[in-house]
Amino acid sequence: MNRIAQYRGERKLSQRALAKQLGVSSATVAMWETEKRTPSLKMAKYIAQFFETDIEAIFFNEKDNKK
């Protein structure tokens, strides 16, 4: 599961509700969650702030850090 979807689910938010909070369309949130698009760095920071975490927790998985 995509981390944005995971964090959104934990807060019991719909894609539409999250999109409204972030100032984007629900289609944009859907594309992030299906990994068809990635948010800009500015938006990634905003998403992390919204979920009260850091960018790494949302956009990088443990496999990325193990080399």
C-alpha positions as CSV (number, residue, x, y, z in Angstrom):
1,M,0.0,0.0,0.0
2,N,1.2,3.5,-0.8
3,R,2.2,5.5,2.3
4,I,0.0,8.4,1.4
5,A,-3.0,6.1,1.2
6,Q,-1.9,4.5,4.4
7,Y,-1.6,7.8,6.3
8,R,-4.9,8.9,4.8
9,G,-6.6,5.7,5.9
10,E,-5.3,6.0,9.4
11,R,-6.9,9.4,9.6
12,K,-10.1,8.1,8.0
13,L,-10.0,10.7,5.2
14,S,-11.4,10.2,1.8
15,Q,-9.2,11.1,-1.2
16,R,-11.5,14.1,-1.7
17,A,-11.1,15.3,1.9
18,L,-7.3,15.0,1.7
19,A,-7.3,16.8,-1.7
20,K,-9.3,19.7,-0.2
21,Q,-6.9,20.0,2.7
22,L,-3.9,20.0,0.3
23,G,-5.5,22.3,-2.3
24,V,-5.3,19.7,-5.1
25,S,-7.9,17.6,-7.0
26,S,-8.9,14.2,-5.8
27,A,-7.6,12.9,-9.1
28,T,-4.1,14.2,-8.1
29,V,-4.3,12.3,-4.8
30,A,-5.4,9.2,-6.7
31,M,-2.4,9.5,-9.0
32,W,0.0,9.8,-6.1
33,E,-1.5,6.8,-4.4
34,T,-1.2,4.7,-7.5
35,E,2.3,6.0,-8.1
36,K,1.4,7.3,-11.6
37,R,2.6,10.7,-10.5
38,T,4.8,12.0,-7.6
39,P,4.2,15.3,-5.8
40,S,6.7,18.1,-6.2
41,L,9.2,18.6,-3.4
42,K,7.2,21.6,-2.1
43,M,4.0,19.5,-2.0
44,A,5.9,16.5,-0.4
45,K,6.9,18.8,2.4
46,Y,3.4,20.0,2.8
47,I,2.0,16.4,2.8
48,A,4.6,15.4,5.5
49,Q,3.6,18.5,7.6
50,F,-0.1,17.7,7.2
51,F,0.5,14.1,8.5
52,E,2.9,15.4,11.2
53,T,5.8,13.3,10.0
54,D,8.9,13.6,7.8
55,I,9.2,13.2,4.1
56,E,11.3,10.0,4.5
57,A,8.5,8.3,6.4
58,I,6.1,8.8,3.5
59,F,8.2,8.7,0.4
60,F,11.1,6.3,1.1
61,N,10.8,2.7,2.2
62,E,13.2,0.7,4.2
63,K,14.4,-1.1,1.1
64,D,15.6,2.2,-0.4
65,N,17.8,2.8,2.6
66,K,19.4,-0.7,2.6
67,K,22.3,-0.9,0.1
